[in-house]
Amino acid sequence: MSDLTVNIKVATRGDITIISLYENILASEVNEYFISKVKEALDAECKKMIIDMTNVLFINSLVLGTLSLAHRELLQNGGRLIVSNIGNTKKIFDIAHSSDVLTIVDTLEDAIQKLSN
């Protein structure tokens, strides 16, 4: 990814993998990087994943597709995905009916608490 700076961070808190997005997901290189981080977590047999969308104003259909894929794969393997801080992208989630399928919470702390129970 040559000159592109991607503001996506991956961290763990106990058995929870947290992928935090801090920018809009528009460029194909950013999409590829985000998808690769989600796949890495799934390949590592992650059972609890949070996608935190702090400061994200726009996402595209590839992001929604990646979230749906992760959700489905985690469910099939006894895991769970929670998306937090969708804020400005809520309308996109609603239009795509993703908010009907995915577990969405207001804050990262809410997501961690839900997965810790």
ChimeraX attribute file (.defattr): number of C-alpha atoms within 10 A of each C-alpha:
attribute: neighborCount
match mode: 1-to-1
recipient: residues
	/A:1	9
	/A:2	5
	/A:3	5
	/A:4	9
	/A:5	9
	/A:6	16
	/A:7	14
	/A:8	16
	/A:9	13
	/A:10	15
	/A:11	11
	/A:12	12
	/A:13	8
	/A:14	9
	/A:15	12
	/A:16	19
	/A:17	21
	/A:18	24
	/A:19	21
	/A:20	23
	/A:21	20
	/A:22	16
	/A:23	17
	/A:24	18
	/A:25	22
	/A:26	14
	/A:27	10
	/A:28	10
	/A:29	15
	/A:30	19
	/A:31	20
	/A:32	15
	/A:33	15
	/A:34	24
	/A:35	17
	/A:36	13
	/A:37	16
	/A:38	23
	/A:39	16
	/A:40	12
	/A:41	18
	/A:42	18
	/A:43	9
	/A:44	9
	/A:45	12
	/A:46	19
	/A:47	19
	/A:48	23
	/A:49	26
	/A:50	24
	/A:51	22
	/A:52	25
	/A:53	25
	/A:54	18
	/A:55	16
	/A:56	18
	/A:57	16
	/A:58	17
	/A:59	18
	/A:60	14
	/A:61	14
	/A:62	16
	/A:63	17
	/A:64	16
	/A:65	13
	/A:66	17
	/A:67	20
	/A:68	16
	/A:69	14
	/A:70	21
	/A:71	20
	/A:72	16
	/A:73	16
	/A:74	19
	/A:75	14
	/A:76	10
	/A:77	12
	/A:78	9
	/A:79	17
	/A:80	21
	/A:81	27
	/A:82	22
	/A:83	24
	/A:84	22
	/A:85	22
	/A:86	22
	/A:87	15
	/A:88	15
	/A:89	17
	/A:90	16
	/A:91	13
	/A:92	18
	/A:93	19
	/A:94	11
	/A:95	9
	/A:96	12
	/A:97	12
	/A:98	17
	/A:99	15
	/A:100	10
	/A:101	11
	/A:102	17
	/A:103	15
	/A:104	22
	/A:105	18
	/A:106	13
	/A:107	17
	/A:108	20
	/A:109	11
	/A:110	15
	/A:111	24
	/A:112	21
	/A:113	10
	/A:114	11
	/A:115	18
	/A:116	11
	/A:117	5
